[in-house]
Amino acid sequence: MRHAPIKSALFTRNRDRLRRLVRRNSLVVVNANDVLPTNADGSLVMVPNSDLFHLSGIEQEESILLLAPDAFDEKQREILFLREPSEHLRIWEGHKLSREEARQISGIQEVRWLSEFPTVFHQLMCEVESVYLNSNEHRRAVVTVETRDARFIRECQARYPLHHYHRLARVMHALRVVKSDAEVKLIRHACGITRQSFLRVLQFVKPGVNEMEVEAEFAHEYVRQGARFAYSPIIAAGANSCVLHYLANDQVCRKGDVLLLDVAASYANYNSDLTRTIPVGGRFTRRQKQVYQSVLRVLRAMIKSTTVGTLHRDWQKEAEGLLQEELLRLGLLKPRDIKRQDPDKPAMKRYFMHGLGHPIGLDVHDVGFLSEPFAPGWVLTVEPGIYIPEEGFGIRLENDVLVTRDGPVDLMADIPIEAGEIEDLMHG
């Protein structure tokens, strides 16, 4: 692993929290993600399963975690199964975890090889009454490829049809949305790497550079610090800044353009999420700065509103109200547009058509129930924007915010955001 070791106490605590929420005499099964194929004999780099990592810290393919809190045999109450290292694997794939290494990472004492899994699993299934199996239940997920979890569910229910089956995702969503101090520290570290990469890019950007060259500057800093891109980077110059999920990153940055940078680091699987919009030539035009200041005012107001007890839908509605005021001030909307609008299709949606923010953690769009009020330990992005295709530019700003009982904490408060400060740094 590229990141520094994480104390196993984090994962032990997470398992303890899970055990308190499952039914008596139950079994929890968590699988690693598949290694996905590309073309011919190629494959993608495996993305660790977020739930498995949350509960064990294990990032290795084919791993399986079993939790049976009430098992008669104490050694079977938590078991981690791994691929057995061999000389063949060492030559072709490199190092695989030993049992002792897995114990140190996870805090799980009972570590066995995968060859033992069928026997142990059958023993536990004969003992338990309820089984918690996992699936991707993110509300925006589009699942078109059968996953390892889906195959396991099908096989398990076919062989053991009379057990009581439950959705592990419901429990994990409730657990993962609340971050511990150790998790917040890792997110802060990812934010710190993101800050350093952004400062690097401010010194690099000038008229004539290509969007892909800017992407390379971020990549250099991330790889150097043992991090990776938290998501596919958006490096969008000029009119591209009005494309919400622009990914081509292949156009020349020209004087007079803004450059929208939605790029952030992931460290130890914990993600940050940053957006800044900067002037390619080092100075915003008067109009660009007007729009920039409007977005910045909304960002700051909505950070203050990221408080305990707030409902996501009310938070979103408040932001839309503030953006409507800014659009009127900018002349993009007229009072008559507001009077004539369909309540289900507000006029402001023409210029701000996405959500204000989302939970972030082990996934960029992290799991959690947005029908529930914000609680201490939630980490959310705040990302208002105004996009004006007819004027050839868009402005989006985004920071990550921790919800606490004492009020919101901006985890990116030290990353430059004032228009004047950005201009000064670009002129160095």
C-alpha positions in Angstrom: 0.0 0.0 0.0 1.2 3.5 -0.7 -0.3 5.2 2.3 1.1 5.1 5.8 -0.2 2.4 8.1 -3.5 3.1 9.8 -4.0 2.0 13.4 -6.1 -1.2 13.6 -8.2 0.4 16.4 -10.1 2.3 13.7 -11.3 -1.0 12.1 -11.9 -2.8 15.4 -14.1 0.1 16.5 -16.0 0.0 13.2 -16.7 -3.8 13.6 -17.8 -3.2 17.2 -20.3 -0.6 16.0 -21.7 -3.0 13.4 -22.1 -5.8 15.8 -24.3 -3.7 18.0 -26.7 -3.1 15.1 -27.3 -6.6 13.7 -29.8 -9.2 15.0 -28.9 -11.9 17.4 -27.6 -15.1 16.1 -26.7 -13.6 12.7 -23.8 -13.8 10.2 -22.4 -10.9 8.2 -20.5 -11.5 5.0 -18.4 -8.9 3.2 -16.6 -9.6 -0.1 -13.8 -7.8 -1.8 -14.6 -6.2 -5.2 -14.0 -8.0 -8.5 -10.9 -7.3 -10.6 -12.7 -6.0 -13.7 -11.6 -6.9 -17.2 -10.9 -4.5 -20.0 -10.1 -5.9 -23.5 -8.2 -9.0 -24.6 -6.4 -10.2 -21.4 -6.3 -6.8 -19.7 -7.8 -5.8 -16.4 -8.3 -2.7 -14.4 -6.6 -1.9 -11.1 -8.9 -3.2 -8.4 -10.8 -0.6 -6.4 -11.0 -1.8 -2.7 -14.5 -2.5 -1.5 -15.4 0.4 0.8 -17.4 -1.7 3.3 -14.6 -4.3 3.6 -12.0 -1.6 4.1 -14.2 0.2 6.6 -14.4 -3.0 8.7 -10.9 -4.4 8.2 -8.5 -2.1 6.4 -7.9 -4.9 3.9 -7.4 -3.9 0.2 -6.5 -7.2 -1.3 -8.5 -9.0 -4.0 -10.7 -12.0 -3.2 -10.7 -11.3 0.5 -13.8 -12.2 2.6 -14.8 -11.0 6.1 -17.2 -13.1 8.3 -18.7 -11.7 11.4 -20.8 -14.0 13.6 -21.1 -12.2 17.0 -22.9 -15.0 18.7 -21.1 -18.0 17.3 -20.6 -20.8 19.8 -16.9 -21.1 18.9 -15.3 -17.8 19.9 -12.7 -18.2 17.1 -15.5 -18.0 14.6 -16.9 -14.7 15.7 -14.7 -12.7 13.3 -12.7 -14.4 10.6 -10.8 -12.9 7.7 -10.1 -15.1 4.6 -7.3 -14.3 2.2 -5.6 -15.7 -0.9 -2.7 -17.9 0.3 0.7 -16.5 -0.8 2.7 -18.7 -3.1 5.9 -18.5 -5.2 3.8 -18.4 -8.3 1.8 -15.3 -7.1 5.0 -13.7 -5.9 6.5 -13.9 -9.3 3.5 -12.9 -11.3 1.6 -10.5 -9.1 3.9 -9.6 -6.2 3.5 -9.6 -2.5 0.3 -11.0 -0.9 -0.6 -10.4 2.8 0.7 -12.9 5.3 -1.6 -13.9 8.2 0.4 -11.8 10.6 0.4 -8.7 8.3 -3.4 -9.0 8.0 -3.7 -9.3 11.8 -1.7 -6.1 12.2 -3.7 -4.2 9.7 -7.2 -5.3 10.7 -7.0 -6.2 14.4 -8.7 -9.6 13.5 -6.8 -12.4 15.1 -8.5 -15.3 13.2 -7.0 -15.1 9.7 -7.4 -18.1 7.4 -6.8 -19.0 3.7 -9.6 -18.9 1.2 -9.4 -22.7 0.8 -11.0 -23.0 4.3 -13.9 -20.7 3.5 -16.5 -23.2 2.2 -16.2 -25.4 5.3 -16.3 -22.6 7.9 -19.1 -20.8 6.1 -21.2 -24.0 6.1 -20.6 -24.5 9.8 -21.7 -21.0 10.6 -24.8 -21.1 8.3 -25.9 -24.3 10.1 -25.7 -22.3 13.4 -27.1 -18.9 12.6 -30.7 -17.8 11.8 -30.1 -14.5 10.0 -27.7 -13.5 7.3 -26.6 -10.0 6.3 -25.4 -9.8 2.6 -24.1 -6.8 0.8 -25.1 -4.9 -2.4 -24.6 -1.5 -3.9 -27.7 0.5 -2.7 -26.4 4.0 -3.4 -29.4 5.9 -4.7 -27.6 7.1 -7.8 -25.9 3.8 -8.6 -26.4 2.3 -12.1 -25.5 -1.4 -11.8 -25.2 -3.1 -15.2 -22.5 -5.7 -14.4 -23.0 -8.6 -12.0 -20.8 -8.1 -9.0 -19.1 -10.6 -6.7 -21.7 -9.7 -4.1 -24.6 -10.4 -6.5 -23.1 -13.8 -7.4 -22.6 -14.7 -3.8 -26.2 -13.7 -2.9 -27.6 -15.9 -5.6 -25.4 -18.9 -4.7 -26.1 -18.4 -0.9 -29.8 -18.2 -1.2 -30.0 -21.1 -3.6 -28.1 -23.3 -1.1 -29.7 -22.0 2.1 -33.2 -20.9 1.1 -34.7 -21.0 4.6 -32.5 -18.5 6.4 -33.7 -14.9 7.1 -31.8 -12.6 4.8 -31.1 -8.9 5.5 -29.6 -6.0 3.6 -26.2 -5.1 5.0 -26.1 -1.9 3.0 -28.8 -0.3 5.2 -26.7 -0.8 8.3 -23.4 0.2 6.6 -24.9 3.4 5.3 -25.9 4.4 8.8 -22.4 3.6 10.2 -20.3 5.1 7.4 -21.9 8.5 7.2 -20.7 9.3 10.7 -16.9 9.8 10.6 -14.7 9.1 13.6 -11.9 11.4 14.5 -9.4 9.0 12.9 -11.4 9.1 9.6 -11.7 12.9 9.7 -7.9 13.0 10.1 -7.4 10.9 6.9 -9.9 13.2 5.0 -8.0 16.2 6.3 -4.7 14.7 5.0 -6.3 14.2 1.5 -7.4 17.8 1.7 -3.9 18.8 2.5 -2.5 17.0 -0.6 -5.2 18.6 -2.7 -4.1 22.0 -1.4 -0.5 21.5 -2.3 -1.4 20.3 -5.8 -3.7 23.3 -6.3 -0.9 25.7 -5.3 1.4 24.0 -7.8 -1.2 24.4 -10.6 -1.6 28.1 -9.8 2.1 28.6 -10.7 1.8 26.5 -13.8 -1.4 27.7 -15.6 -0.9 30.3 -18.4 -2.3 30.9 -21.9 -1.3 28.1 -24.3 -1.1 25.2 -21.9 -3.3 22.2 -22.6 -5.9 21.0 -20.1 -4.1 17.6 -20.1 -0.9 19.3 -19.0 -2.7 20.8 -16.0 -4.1 17.3 -15.2 -0.5 16.0 -15.3 0.6 18.6 -12.7 -2.1 17.3 -10.3 -1.1 13.7 -11.0 2.6 14.5 -10.3 1.8 15.8 -6.8 -0.7 13.0 -5.9 1.6 10.2 -6.9 4.6 11.8 -5.2 2.6 11.9 -1.9 1.1 8.4 -2.1 -2.3 9.6 -3.2 -4.4 9.2 -6.3 -7.2 11.1 -8.0 -10.4 10.8 -5.9 -12.4 10.8 -9.2 -11.8 11.4 -12.9 -10.5 15.0 -13.0 -12.4 17.8 -14.6 -10.0 20.4 -16.2 -12.4 22.6 -18.1 -11.3 25.8 -19.9 -13.6 28.4 -21.5 -16.9 27.0 -22.6 -16.0 23.6 -21.3 -16.5 25.0 -17.8 -20.3 24.9 -18.5 -20.1 21.1 -18.9 -20.8 19.6 -15.5 -18.9 16.3 -16.0 -16.4 17.4 -18.6 -13.7 14.7 -18.9 -11.9 15.2 -22.2 -9.3 17.4 -20.8 -7.7 18.0 -24.2 -8.2 21.6 -25.1 -5.8 24.6 -25.1 -6.3 27.1 -22.3 -6.6 30.6 -23.8 -6.2 34.1 -22.4 -9.5 35.4 -21.3 -10.8 32.0 -20.4 -11.6 30.7 -16.9 -10.3 27.3 -16.0 -12.7 25.2 -13.9 -10.7 22.7 -11.8 -12.8 19.9 -10.1 -9.9 17.8 -9.0 -9.0 16.3 -5.6 -6.9 13.7 -3.9 -7.8 10.4 -2.3 -5.5 9.1 0.5 -5.7 5.7 2.2 -9.1 5.4 0.3 -10.5 8.5 2.0 -11.5 11.1 -0.5 -11.5 14.9 -0.7 -13.5 16.9 -3.3 -12.4 20.4 -4.4 -13.5 22.8 -7.1 -11.8 26.1 -7.9 -12.2 28.3 -11.0 -9.2 30.4 -12.0 -8.4 32.9 -14.8 -6.1 31.4 -17.4 -4.4 34.8 -18.0 -4.0 35.5 -14.3 -6.7 38.1 -14.1 -10.5 37.7 -14.1 -12.5 39.9 -16.4 -14.9 42.3 -14.7 -17.9 40.0 -15.6 -16.1 36.8 -14.5 -15.3 38.4 -11.2 -18.9 39.5 -10.7 -20.1 35.9 -11.2 -17.3 34.6 -9.1 -18.2 36.8 -6.1 -21.8 35.7 -6.4 -20.9 32.0 -6.2 -18.4 32.7 -3.3 -21.1 34.5 -1.3 -23.4 31.5 -1.7 -20.7 29.0 -0.8 -19.9 30.9 2.4 -23.5 31.2 3.4 -24.2 27.5 2.8 -21.1 26.4 4.7 -22.6 28.3 7.7 -25.9 26.4 7.1 -24.2 23.0 7.2 -25.3 22.4 10.8 -26.7 19.6 13.0 -30.4 19.0 12.4 -30.5 20.4 8.9 -32.3 18.3 6.2 -30.6 18.0 2.9 -33.7 19.1 0.9 -34.1 22.3 3.0 -30.3 23.0 2.6 -30.7 22.6 -1.2 -33.7 24.9 -1.2 -31.9 27.6 0.8 -29.0 27.5 -1.7 -31.3 27.8 -4.7 -33.0 30.8 -3.0 -29.7 32.5 -2.5 -28.6 31.7 -6.1 -31.8 33.1 -7.4 -31.0 36.4 -5.7 -27.5 36.4 -7.2 -28.9 35.7 -10.7 -31.2 38.7 -10.4 -28.3 40.8 -9.2 -26.2 39.7 -12.2 -29.1 40.4 -14.7 -29.3 36.8 -15.7 -32.9 36.6 -14.4 -35.6 39.3 -14.3 -38.4 39.6 -11.7 -40.9 38.6 -14.4 -39.0 35.3 -14.9 -39.6 34.5 -11.2 -43.3 35.4 -11.4 -43.9 33.3 -14.5 -41.9 30.2 -13.5 -43.3 26.8 -13.0 -42.7 25.9 -9.3 -41.5 22.5 -10.3 -39.1 24.0 -12.8 -37.6 27.1 -11.2 -36.0 29.7 -13.6 -32.7 29.6 -11.7 -32.2 25.9 -12.7 -31.1 27.2 -16.1 -27.9 28.4 -14.4 -27.6 26.0 -11.5 -28.9 22.6 -12.3 -27.2 20.2 -9.8 -27.2 19.4 -6.1 -25.5 21.7 -3.6 -23.5 18.8 -2.1 -23.2 15.2 -0.9 -21.6 13.1 1.9 -17.9 12.3 1.2 -15.7 9.6 2.8 -14.6 6.2 1.5 -16.6 7.0 -1.6 -16.7 10.4 -3.2 -20.5 10.3 -3.3 -20.5 8.5 0.0 -23.3 6.5 1.4 -25.8 7.8 3.9 -29.5 8.6 4.2 -30.2 12.1 3.0 -33.7 11.8 4.3 -32.2 12.1 7.8 -30.9 15.4 9.3 -27.2 16.2 9.4 -25.5 14.8 12.5 -22.1 15.4 14.1 -19.5 13.5 12.2 -21.0 14.0 8.7 -18.6 15.3 6.1 -20.3 17.1 3.2 -19.2 18.9 0.1 -20.7 22.4 -0.5 -20.5 23.2 -4.3 -22.7 26.0 -5.7 -22.1 27.2 -9.2 -23.4 29.5 -12.0 -23.0 28.4 -15.6 -23.6 30.8 -18.4 -23.2 29.0 -21.8 -24.2 32.1 -23.7 -21.3 34.0 -22.2 -18.9 31.1 -22.6 -18.0 30.4 -19.0 -19.1 28.8 -15.7 -18.0 29.3 -12.1 -18.1 26.5 -9.5 -16.5 26.6 -6.0 -16.4 23.7 -3.6 -15.1 22.9 -0.1 -15.5 19.9 2.2 -17.2 20.6 5.6 -17.4 18.6 8.8 -20.6 18.9 10.8 -20.0 19.3 14.6 -22.1 20.2 17.6 -20.2 23.5 17.8 -20.9 24.4 14.1 -19.5 23.6 10.7 -15.7 23.1 10.2 -14.4 24.0 6.8 -11.7 21.3 6.0 -10.5 23.4 3.1 -10.4 26.8 4.7 -6.6 27.0 4.0 -7.0 26.5 0.3 -7.0 29.8 -1.6 -10.4 30.9 -2.8 -10.6 34.7 -2.8 -10.4 36.0 -6.3 -7.7 38.5 -5.5 -5.6 35.9 -3.6 -5.8 33.6 -6.6 -4.7 36.4 -9.0 -1.8 37.3 -6.7 -0.6 33.7 -6.5 -0.8 33.2 -10.3 1.4 36.3 -10.7 3.7 34.9 -8.0 
